[in-house]
Amino acid sequence: MNFDRQAVWSIAKGWLAAILVATFAAAGTPAGAASFQPLEIVTKNGVQVFSVEMATTEEEKQTGLMYRKELADGKGMLFDFNPEQEISMWMKNTYVSLDMIFIRADGRILRIAENTEPMSTRIISSRGPARAVLEVVAGTAQKYGIRPGDRIGHPLFGTK
């Protein structure tokens, strides 16, 4: 059997490079994660802009930010629970402490559960009808002065 070792090695290197690129690209993006969208929170201190992943399917809502080792400041996940309803969340398999911001259908913040306990199965309730939940890294609400009644700017609420 006669073959060109140089040609075989060249093909093998090409395949290896393609596999490595695909592996590193996938490692940087959480499984099933959507692209990021801008979201604004209008507070009395000014407008804070976040980049959020959307959780709209049942699978995305059930998984949320589970298994993530970190969440950068200014990033988050927006869960759409349309229609407006009482919402219950938990921190099972979630390693990062979060602020959970419960948002009414009109885009106003209903409630904020600050500094949630990682890995906890304790239920965190919206304590009233809400359309969505924004999860951001713990301390965000305090840092930016985000309060109930502040307005969210995002297409989910007919703004931005």
Helices and strands as residue ranges (DSSP letters): H 5-28, E 36-43, E 46-55, H 58-63, E 75-89, E 98-103, E 109-113, E 124-137, H 140-144, E 151-153, G 155-157
